[in-house]
Amino acid sequence: MLNDRERQELLGGLRELHWRAPLALLSALLLVACGDHFALWPLCWVALVPLAFACRGAGPVAALLLAWACLAPASIVNTLWLLDTDASPLMPWLLAGVPALAAASAEMPIARIVPRIVRALMAGALLAGWYALLPHDFAYLVPLGTLIDSGIVTVAYPKLGLATVAGILFALAWTCAEWHGAAPADLKVRPRWPGLVMAAVLAVVAVADWAGAPRAEPGDQPLSVWIVPEAESAERDSAVLLGEDGHGGVMLWAALPEPGAARLERHLWAAGRIAETRALTLVALARWPDRTEAWVFHRDRAHRFHHEWPAGNTEPLVLEGTGNLSVAPTHDLPETWSLRNDMQLLASPEQPHHESQLNWWLREQRRSALIRGTRRLVVWQGGGAAIDAQGRLAAVSKDGRAIAARLAGGERHGEAFGRERLRVWEIIASFCAPVLLLMLIGVSGVRWAKLRYRARTAEVAIEEVDNDETSLTPEQKDKITRVRRKPQD
């Protein structure tokens, strides 16, 4: 059975849910607002602050309930487009609340004795670890991905994974709560203003980040690109898009679905004629149930490069030159080496089922281009986008119309094979998160047993003194006096 002290450490926050729950729900609303539905990305800086205030000092049970009530609904609302896909949303939605274990771990009884800053860092590291434990395909459950628009975070994005960014923001939020205090009684121990000041600083950073966010300047970009999302009308749309002055650059046509031999020959003849007369590189694709084929015309109608991918194979075709040209029949490019003058062309056979799913696609494409430091053209059924090497969206089509843009080359070489260099930290954190949780549970039990033993020893000694059954040394008497005056901690 739990004594009063243990019950307070474990379940004390349940009696305070009336003021803690609204803070957790406020965080959930902020996470939805900064998600793919509304894309109010500056709110990412402060979205987790109310949750940290709600969980701080609540105990592991209440912290788990509060964090789950915040993170799980926010992730589910941000991914409602899963209902329109073939994949069942049950599994990702069941895992949406798993990162709430980070708040519960930071509120374990043993965690109460560690320094405040260490506790905040532990909370952030655990959140990063639990998010990193989610399957790779469930990255959309991290509700802070819209920070790709942040000028501050963009500097770190090529090196840090998305789970790490979430962990850093949670550590900052938890630090605000640690410096503020968890309950009215804390006001007697330390002032609350440092936590409020830090929360205000995060709000100022969010406003400054929004005001200074990098924006593309198409007029200053060196390479012209064109995207034609409707393959059936590609020749006509290309002529309208190019006008009289369109020459040079790169053009990508969407894949023509299951064409016959005559239709395919006319399609390729038109592609070669445009590439030759307009002196540009044009990539045309055709798709069948068992394969996808691509033809690359480089300013010549007669000489064309042909490549075929069997169904399920998305290994990119790489044509070397001053800047490598990569072509792949997918929107999820595998990890490949890339240079700052490269151009990557992706033609996905899929179609987004919801505006939020498209927003998630676009931010992941921008993140990938930023990590690799390369320019990218991507086309899907009914749309396309042009992204520069800084991860900025230069042009996007969501209604099937053809688009044009001018893209800058990279200012630096991208990360090797398109990997975030410090993402290895997430692998370490993913191993440590469950182990640390079990360790905190075990050590908390040991601490409780130790405190019970000390309390029992003190009670026996006091009873012996009261009954005058034995004589004690002066040191023992001093210890008993201290126990009487001050409850065991």
C-alpha positions as CSV (number, residue, x, y, z in Angstrom):
1,M,0.0,0.0,0.0
2,L,1.1,3.5,-0.7
3,N,1.6,5.9,2.1
4,D,0.5,9.6,1.9
5,R,3.9,10.8,0.6
6,E,4.1,8.2,-2.2
7,R,0.4,8.7,-3.1
8,Q,1.1,12.5,-3.4
9,E,4.2,12.0,-5.6
10,L,2.4,9.5,-7.9
11,L,-1.2,10.8,-8.0
12,G,-1.1,14.3,-6.6
13,G,-1.7,16.1,-9.9
14,L,-5.0,14.3,-10.4
15,R,-6.6,16.6,-7.9
16,E,-5.4,19.6,-9.9
17,L,-6.7,18.6,-13.3
18,H,-9.3,21.4,-13.2
19,W,-6.5,24.0,-13.9
20,R,-4.0,21.7,-15.6
21,A,-6.3,20.3,-18.3
22,P,-7.2,23.6,-20.0
23,L,-3.4,24.3,-20.4
24,A,-2.9,20.9,-22.1
25,L,-5.9,21.5,-24.4
26,L,-4.5,25.0,-25.2
27,S,-1.3,23.3,-26.4
28,A,-3.4,20.9,-28.5
29,L,-5.1,23.8,-30.2
30,L,-1.8,25.5,-30.9
31,L,-0.3,22.3,-32.3
32,V,-3.3,22.0,-34.7
33,A,-3.0,25.7,-35.7
34,C,0.7,25.2,-36.6
35,G,0.1,21.9,-38.3
36,D,-0.5,21.2,-42.0
37,H,-4.2,22.4,-41.9
38,F,-3.5,26.0,-41.1
39,A,0.4,26.2,-41.3
40,L,0.7,29.0,-38.7
41,W,4.3,27.8,-38.1
42,P,5.5,30.6,-35.8
43,L,3.2,29.1,-33.1
44,C,5.5,26.0,-33.0
45,W,7.9,28.0,-30.8
46,V,5.3,28.4,-28.0
47,A,2.9,25.5,-28.7
48,L,4.4,23.2,-26.1
49,V,4.8,25.8,-23.4
50,P,1.2,25.4,-21.9
51,L,1.7,21.6,-21.9
52,A,4.9,21.9,-20.0
53,F,3.2,24.1,-17.4
54,A,0.4,21.6,-17.1
55,C,2.6,18.6,-16.6
56,R,5.3,20.2,-14.3
57,G,4.8,18.9,-10.8
58,A,1.7,16.8,-11.6
59,G,3.3,13.4,-11.1
60,P,3.7,10.7,-13.7
61,V,0.0,9.6,-13.9
62,A,-1.5,13.0,-14.4
63,A,1.4,14.1,-16.7
64,L,0.8,11.0,-18.9
65,L,-2.9,11.8,-19.1
66,L,-2.3,15.5,-19.8
67,A,0.4,14.9,-22.4
68,W,-1.7,12.2,-24.1
69,A,-4.7,14.5,-24.2
70,C,-2.6,17.1,-26.0
71,L,-0.3,15.2,-28.4
72,A,-2.6,12.4,-29.5
73,P,-5.6,14.6,-30.6
74,A,-3.3,17.2,-32.2
75,S,-1.6,14.5,-34.3
76,I,-4.9,12.8,-35.2
77,V,-6.5,16.1,-36.3
78,N,-3.4,17.0,-38.4
79,T,-3.6,13.7,-40.2
80,L,-7.3,13.3,-40.9
81,W,-6.4,13.0,-44.6
82,L,-5.5,9.4,-43.7
83,L,-9.2,8.6,-43.8
84,D,-9.1,9.1,-47.6
85,T,-6.2,6.8,-48.2
86,D,-6.1,3.1,-48.7
87,A,-4.0,2.6,-45.6
88,S,-5.9,2.2,-42.3
89,P,-5.3,5.1,-39.9
90,L,-5.8,2.9,-36.9
91,M,-2.1,2.0,-36.4
92,P,-0.6,5.5,-36.7
93,W,-3.3,7.0,-34.6
94,L,-2.7,4.4,-31.9
95,L,0.9,5.5,-31.8
96,A,0.1,9.2,-31.8
97,G,0.1,9.4,-28.0
98,V,3.2,7.4,-27.4
99,P,5.5,10.5,-27.0
100,A,3.4,11.4,-24.0
101,L,5.5,9.0,-22.1
102,A,8.3,11.6,-22.1
103,A,6.2,13.9,-19.8
104,A,5.4,10.9,-17.5
105,S,9.1,10.0,-17.3
106,A,10.2,13.5,-16.4
107,E,7.6,13.5,-13.6
108,M,8.7,10.2,-12.0
109,P,9.4,10.6,-8.2
110,I,13.1,10.1,-8.6
111,A,13.2,12.9,-11.2
112,R,12.1,15.4,-8.5
113,I,15.6,15.4,-7.0
114,V,17.6,16.2,-10.1
115,P,18.5,19.8,-11.0
116,R,15.9,21.8,-12.9
117,I,17.9,22.3,-16.0
118,V,18.8,18.6,-16.1
119,R,15.1,17.7,-15.8
120,A,14.2,20.0,-18.7
121,L,16.9,18.4,-20.9
122,M,15.7,15.0,-19.9
123,A,12.2,15.8,-20.9
124,G,13.3,17.1,-24.3
125,A,15.6,14.1,-24.9
126,L,12.8,11.7,-24.0
127,L,10.3,13.3,-26.3
128,A,12.9,13.2,-29.2
129,G,13.5,9.5,-28.4
130,W,9.9,8.5,-28.3
131,Y,9.2,10.4,-31.6
132,A,12.2,8.7,-33.2
133,L,10.8,5.3,-32.1
134,L,7.8,5.8,-34.4
135,P,8.1,4.0,-37.8
136,H,9.7,6.1,-40.5
137,D,6.4,6.2,-42.5
138,F,4.7,7.9,-39.5
139,A,6.9,11.0,-39.5
140,Y,3.7,13.0,-40.2
141,L,2.7,12.4,-36.6
142,V,5.3,14.9,-35.4
143,P,3.2,18.1,-35.3
144,L,6.1,20.6,-35.7
145,G,7.1,19.9,-39.3
146,T,5.9,23.3,-40.6
147,L,9.0,24.9,-39.1
148,I,10.6,24.3,-42.5
149,D,9.5,27.9,-43.1
150,S,11.5,29.2,-40.1
151,G,14.6,31.1,-40.9
152,I,16.2,30.1,-37.6
153,V,15.4,26.4,-37.7
154,T,16.3,26.2,-41.4
155,V,19.9,26.7,-40.4
156,A,19.8,23.5,-38.3
157,Y,17.4,21.4,-40.4
158,P,20.1,19.9,-42.7
159,K,21.8,18.5,-39.6
160,L,19.0,17.7,-37.2
161,G,16.0,15.4,-37.6
162,L,12.5,16.5,-37.0
163,A,12.2,14.5,-33.8
164,T,15.2,16.4,-32.4
165,V,13.7,19.7,-33.3
166,A,10.6,18.7,-31.3
167,G,12.7,17.6,-28.4
168,I,14.6,20.9,-28.3
169,L,11.4,22.9,-28.3
170,F,9.9,20.7,-25.5
171,A,13.1,21.2,-23.4
172,L,12.8,25.0,-23.8
173,A,9.1,24.8,-22.8
174,W,9.9,22.6,-19.8
175,T,12.5,25.1,-18.7
176,C,9.9,27.8,-18.7
177,A,7.7,25.7,-16.4
178,E,10.7,24.7,-14.1
179,W,11.6,28.4,-13.6
180,H,8.0,29.4,-13.0
181,G,6.9,26.7,-10.5
182,A,4.1,24.1,-10.6
183,A,1.7,25.2,-7.9
184,P,0.8,28.1,-5.7
185,A,3.0,26.7,-2.9
186,D,6.1,27.0,-5.1
187,L,5.8,30.8,-4.9
188,K,7.1,30.5,-1.3
189,V,10.2,28.7,-2.6
190,R,11.2,30.8,-5.7
191,P,9.8,33.7,-7.7
192,R,7.8,32.9,-10.8
193,W,8.9,35.7,-13.1
194,P,11.9,33.9,-14.7
195,G,9.6,31.3,-16.3
196,L,7.2,34.0,-17.5
197,V,10.1,36.0,-18.9
198,M,11.5,33.0,-20.8
199,A,8.0,32.2,-22.2
200,A,7.8,35.8,-23.4
201,V,11.2,35.5,-25.0
202,L,10.0,32.5,-27.0
203,A,7.0,34.5,-28.1
204,V,9.3,37.3,-29.3
205,V,11.5,34.8,-31.1
206,A,8.4,33.4,-32.9
207,V,7.4,36.9,-34.1
208,A,11.0,37.8,-35.1
209,D,11.3,34.4,-36.9
210,W,8.0,35.1,-38.8
211,A,9.1,38.6,-39.8
212,G,12.5,37.4,-41.0
213,A,11.5,34.2,-42.7
214,P,13.4,33.7,-46.0
215,R,11.3,34.2,-49.1
216,A,12.2,33.2,-52.6
217,E,13.1,35.9,-55.1
218,P,12.3,34.4,-58.5
219,G,13.7,37.3,-60.5
220,D,17.2,36.7,-59.2
221,Q,17.4,32.9,-60.0
222,P,19.6,31.6,-62.8
223,L,17.9,28.4,-64.0
224,S,14.5,28.3,-65.7
225,V,12.3,25.3,-65.1
226,W,8.8,24.3,-66.3
227,I,6.4,21.7,-64.9
228,V,3.5,20.2,-66.8
229,P,1.2,18.2,-64.5
230,E,-1.3,17.1,-67.2
231,A,0.5,14.6,-69.6
232,E,-2.5,14.3,-71.9
233,S,-2.3,18.0,-72.9
234,A,1.5,18.4,-72.3
235,E,2.3,19.7,-75.8
236,R,-0.3,22.4,-75.7
237,D,0.4,23.4,-72.1
238,S,4.1,23.6,-72.9
239,A,3.6,25.9,-75.9
240,V,1.4,28.2,-73.8
241,L,3.8,28.1,-70.9
242,L,7.0,28.8,-72.9
243,G,5.5,31.6,-75.0
244,E,7.8,33.2,-77.5
245,D,10.8,33.8,-75.2
246,G,11.1,30.4,-73.4
247,H,14.5,28.9,-74.1
248,G,17.0,26.8,-72.1
249,G,16.4,25.3,-68.7
250,V,14.7,22.1,-67.7
251,M,11.1,20.9,-68.3
252,L,9.3,17.9,-66.6
253,W,6.2,16.3,-67.9
254,A,3.9,14.2,-65.8
255,A,3.8,10.4,-66.6
256,L,1.4,9.5,-69.4
257,P,-0.9,6.7,-68.0
258,E,-0.8,3.4,-70.1
259,P,-0.5,4.9,-73.6
260,G,-0.7,2.8,-76.7
261,A,2.2,2.5,-79.1
262,A,0.9,5.2,-81.5
263,R,-0.1,7.6,-78.7
264,L,3.3,7.2,-77.0
265,E,5.2,7.8,-80.3
266,R,3.3,11.1,-80.9
267,H,3.9,12.1,-77.2
268,L,7.6,11.5,-77.5
269,W,7.8,13.2,-80.9
270,A,6.3,16.3,-79.4
271,A,8.7,16.2,-76.5
272,G,11.7,15.9,-78.7
273,R,10.6,18.8,-81.0
274,I,10.1,21.1,-78.0
275,A,13.4,20.2,-76.5
276,E,15.2,20.8,-79.8
277,T,13.5,24.1,-80.8
278,R,13.6,25.6,-77.4
279,A,17.1,24.3,-76.5
280,L,16.1,22.8,-73.2
281,T,16.3,19.5,-71.3
282,L,12.9,17.8,-71.3
283,V,12.0,14.6,-69.3
284,A,8.8,12.7,-70.4
285,L,7.5,9.6,-68.6
286,A,5.0,6.9,-69.2
287,R,3.5,4.6,-66.7
288,W,2.1,1.1,-66.9
289,P,0.9,-1.3,-64.1
290,D,4.2,-3.3,-64.3
291,R,6.7,-0.6,-65.1
292,T,7.5,3.1,-65.5
293,E,9.7,4.5,-68.3
294,A,11.4,7.8,-68.8
295,W,12.9,9.5,-71.9
296,V,15.4,12.4,-71.5
297,F,15.8,14.8,-74.4
298,H,18.8,17.2,-74.1
299,R,18.3,19.8,-76.8
300,D,18.0,17.1,-79.4
301,R,15.0,15.3,-80.9
302,A,16.9,12.4,-82.5
303,H,19.2,11.4,-79.5
304,R,17.2,10.5,-76.4
305,F,18.1,8.6,-73.3
306,H,15.7,5.9,-72.2
307,H,15.3,4.2,-68.8
308,E,12.8,1.7,-67.4
309,W,11.9,1.0,-63.7
310,P,10.1,-2.3,-62.9
311,A,7.1,-1.9,-60.5
312,G,8.3,-1.2,-57.0
313,N,11.8,0.0,-58.1
314,T,12.4,3.7,-57.4
315,E,16.2,3.9,-57.7
316,P,16.9,7.2,-59.4
317,L,18.4,7.5,-62.8
318,V,21.4,9.8,-62.6
319,L,22.9,11.5,-65.6
320,E,26.2,13.1,-64.9
321,G,27.3,16.5,-66.1
322,T,28.2,19.9,-64.7
323,G,25.4,19.2,-62.4
324,N,23.9,15.7,-62.1
325,L,20.4,15.2,-63.3
326,S,18.4,12.7,-61.3
327,V,15.0,11.2,-62.4
328,A,12.9,9.0,-60.1
329,P,9.2,7.7,-60.4
330,T,8.4,8.6,-56.8
331,H,8.0,11.6,-54.5
332,D,10.1,9.9,-51.7
333,L,13.6,10.0,-53.1
334,P,16.0,7.4,-51.5
335,E,19.2,8.6,-49.8
336,T,21.6,9.4,-52.6
337,W,24.7,11.5,-52.9
338,S,24.0,15.0,-54.3
339,L,25.9,18.2,-55.1
340,R,24.8,21.8,-55.0
341,N,24.4,22.1,-58.8
342,D,22.3,19.0,-59.1
343,M,18.7,18.9,-60.4
344,Q,16.3,16.2,-59.1
345,L,13.1,15.4,-61.0
346,L,10.5,13.3,-59.3
347,A,7.3,12.1,-60.9
348,S,4.9,10.5,-58.4
349,P,2.0,8.3,-59.5
350,E,0.1,9.2,-56.4
351,Q,-2.4,11.9,-55.8
352,P,-2.9,13.7,-52.5
353,H,-6.3,13.0,-51.0
354,H,-6.4,16.2,-48.9
355,E,-4.9,19.7,-48.8
356,S,-3.2,18.7,-45.5
357,Q,-1.6,15.7,-47.1
358,L,-0.3,17.8,-50.0
359,N,1.1,20.3,-47.5
360,W,2.9,17.5,-45.7
361,W,4.3,16.3,-49.1
362,L,5.5,19.7,-49.9
363,R,7.3,20.4,-46.6
364,E,9.0,17.0,-46.8
365,Q,10.1,17.8,-50.3
366,R,11.5,21.1,-49.2
367,R,13.2,19.5,-46.2
368,S,14.8,16.9,-48.5
369,A,16.0,19.6,-51.0
370,L,17.4,21.7,-48.1
371,I,19.3,18.7,-46.6
372,R,20.7,17.8,-50.0
373,G,21.3,21.4,-51.1
374,T,19.9,20.7,-54.5
375,R,17.1,22.0,-56.8
376,R,14.0,19.8,-57.2
377,L,11.0,19.5,-59.5
378,V,8.2,17.2,-58.4
379,V,5.0,16.4,-60.2
380,W,2.1,14.3,-59.0
381,Q,-1.4,13.6,-60.4
382,G,-3.0,17.0,-60.8
383,G,-0.1,19.2,-59.6
384,G,3.6,20.0,-59.3
385,A,6.1,22.2,-57.4
386,A,9.5,23.8,-58.0
387,I,11.8,24.0,-55.0
388,D,15.2,25.7,-54.8
389,A,18.3,24.5,-53.0
390,Q,17.4,26.5,-49.9
391,G,14.2,24.6,-49.5
392,R,12.0,27.5,-50.6
393,L,8.9,26.9,-52.6
394,A,9.4,28.9,-55.9
395,A,6.2,27.8,-57.6
396,V,3.4,25.3,-57.0
397,S,0.4,24.0,-58.9
398,K,-2.5,22.4,-57.1
399,D,-5.1,22.5,-59.9
400,G,-3.2,20.9,-62.8
401,R,-2.0,24.1,-64.5
402,A,1.5,24.3,-65.9
403,I,3.9,26.4,-64.0
404,A,7.3,28.1,-64.5
405,A,10.0,29.3,-62.1
406,R,13.6,30.2,-61.8
407,L,15.7,28.3,-59.3
408,A,19.0,29.1,-57.6
409,G,21.7,26.6,-57.2
410,G,23.0,25.5,-53.8
411,E,25.3,27.8,-51.8
412,R,26.9,24.8,-50.1
413,H,27.2,21.0,-50.6
414,G,24.4,19.1,-49.1
415,E,24.7,16.5,-46.4
416,A,26.2,13.2,-47.5
417,F,23.6,10.9,-49.1
418,G,20.9,13.3,-48.0
419,R,21.1,12.3,-44.4
420,E,20.9,14.7,-41.4
421,R,24.4,14.5,-40.0
422,L,23.3,14.6,-36.3
423,R,20.3,12.3,-36.8
424,V,22.4,9.6,-35.2
425,W,21.4,11.3,-32.0
426,E,17.8,10.3,-32.6
427,I,18.9,6.6,-33.0
428,I,20.6,6.8,-29.6
429,A,17.7,8.5,-28.0
430,S,15.2,6.0,-29.4
431,F,17.2,3.2,-27.7
432,C,17.5,5.2,-24.5
433,A,13.9,6.4,-24.1
434,P,12.3,3.0,-23.1
435,V,15.3,2.0,-21.1
436,L,15.4,5.2,-19.2
437,L,11.7,5.0,-18.4
438,L,12.1,1.5,-16.9
439,M,15.1,2.7,-15.0
440,L,13.2,5.7,-13.6
441,I,10.4,3.4,-12.5
442,G,12.8,1.0,-10.8
443,V,14.9,3.7,-9.1
444,S,11.7,5.5,-7.9
445,G,10.7,2.2,-6.2
446,V,14.1,1.9,-4.6
447,R,13.9,5.5,-3.4
448,W,10.5,4.9,-1.8
449,A,11.8,1.8,-0.1
450,K,14.8,3.7,1.2
451,L,12.6,6.5,2.6
452,R,10.4,4.0,4.3
453,Y,13.3,2.3,5.9
454,R,14.7,5.6,7.2
455,A,11.3,6.6,8.5
456,R,10.8,3.3,10.2
457,T,14.3,3.5,11.8
458,A,13.6,7.0,13.1
459,E,10.2,6.0,14.5
460,V,11.7,3.0,16.3
461,A,14.4,5.3,17.8
462,I,11.9,7.9,18.9
463,E,9.7,5.2,20.5
464,E,12.7,3.9,22.4
465,V,13.6,7.3,23.7
466,D,10.0,8.0,24.7
467,N,9.8,4.7,26.6
468,D,13.3,5.2,28.0
469,E,14.2,1.7,27.1
470,T,17.8,2.4,26.0
471,S,20.4,5.1,26.2
472,L,21.5,6.9,23.0
473,T,24.6,8.7,22.1
474,P,24.5,12.5,21.7
475,E,24.7,12.1,17.9
476,Q,21.7,9.8,17.9
477,K,19.7,12.2,20.0
478,D,20.6,15.1,17.7
479,K,19.4,13.0,14.7
480,I,16.1,12.1,16.4
481,T,15.6,15.8,17.3
482,R,16.0,16.7,13.7
483,V,13.6,14.0,12.6
484,R,11.0,15.4,15.1
485,R,11.4,18.9,13.9
486,K,11.5,18.3,10.1
487,P,9.5,15.6,8.2
488,Q,11.5,13.1,6.2
489,D,12.1,14.3,2.6
